[in-house]
């Protein structure tokens, strides 16, 4: 359950009373954009709102698919089958799965280079994603994009972007498109804690607030920007506060709890669909692997990672809830077996797919006819209502 929390904290973690209660020092009522904080994994004896069993099973299956897919991708990278950079999403599965579970068809998604999980959650096939990771012609970008640059207009997934924070203004552009064409859609724009201090992020916040664009900025705060702890890189106690200067409300969410993500995501998406403008969600999460496959992650201890996995793993937590709700263990085992088989099939499909023809290097680079042709094409594809 999402709960109201007080807005400011002092150095010792004590909260200031006046703002959170809506009273100023002079006793006058003051309006505040208080951050709503969604608690993490609840005690076993605490009642929480939960979706029906079938929905929770689907959430479990979707998170497990991302986990097993990423584990296989890491294995193939170690074998030299996947080249270049490869950033795994292991540990963060609850965020994109929870958000997608409360989104609508036509909502757009854009993210940075840690993107495999987002693709799978959007409905892109494991076969096509794995084929792209391995640089094969049957991949989503015909083997030319690799791990960091895949797209699917059919699934409203607009990338994978390799430049830190570059996707944020593009996400606002997608939101502008939704508003201009009156689609009722929302742009879900993901960024990391390492991107939050980029100047273009705040230019985008300003524009999105001015134009009341339907965009949810989802900050995946996995605690480390590459090898630097967020506490050493970002001033302030809450990244969800970063839109306050622009009047953008924010919420801190336990990104390791898929049910908390669903609740927060549903509220943020509704806010945007109602024409109120942008919203910020700070998903507090944790990645188990290094920043990329080439990162030995010596900036943190093994004990730290093990503690997170044992105490707050999003998949294990949901499995416990399913069992407590009376779901048979055999049902969960059957899902596990199916996912394992599907990931093996995806790997086999990718390795059997041929490499792209050298001539493919020259396609999808320049639109024949130049800029004028491109503008006419866009006008035809997105006519003004």
GIHU-V495074 format. One line per field, one symbol per residue. ss: DSSP state (2 for helix, 1 for strand, 0 for the rest). psi: psi as a letter, one per 20 degrees, with the letter a starting at -180 (. if undefined). burial: # if it has 24 or more other ideal C-beta (glycine too) atoms within 12 Angstrom, else .. A space follows every 10 residues. Layout:
ss=???
psi=???
burial=???
This chain:
ss=0111000010 0000102222 0010000010 0000011100 0000000000 0022222222 2222222222 2222222200 0000000000 0022222222 2000000111 0000022222 2000022222 2220010000 0000022200 0100001000 0000022222 2222222222 2000001111 1100000022 2222222222 0000111111 1001100112 2220000022 2222220001 1111000222 2222222222 2220000011 1111000000 0000000000 0222222222 2202222222 2222000022 2222222222 2222222222 2200100222 2200000002 2222222222 20000
psi=ppqprqhqqa hjjqqphggh ijprhiiqpp pqmqpppprb oqqhjppqpq rrghghhhgg ggghggghgh ggghghghij hprbqooqjp hjhhfhgggh ijrqpiqqpq abimighhgg hijqqhghgh hhhjlqhjrh kkjihbhinq qohhjkokqo pippihighh hhhhghgggg ilijrqoooq rrhiihjqhh ghhgggghgg jlqnpoooon njipodjpqh hihoqqhphi iijhhjjpqq ppqnjjohhh gggggggggg gghjjiarqp poooapphrr grijoilijr qhhgghgghh hjphghghgg gghhjjpqhh gghhgggggg ghhggggggg hipqqqqhii hiqkgpppib gghgghgghh hmqp.
burial=.#..####.. .........# .......... .######### #......#.# #...###### ########## ####.##... ##.####### ########## ####.##### ########## ########## ########## ########## ##..###### ##.####### #########. ....###### ########.# ##.######. .######### ######...# ...#..#### ####.#.### ########## #########. ###...#### ########## ###...#..# ....#..#.. .######### ##....#... .#..##..#. .##..##.## #.#..#.... .......... .......... .....
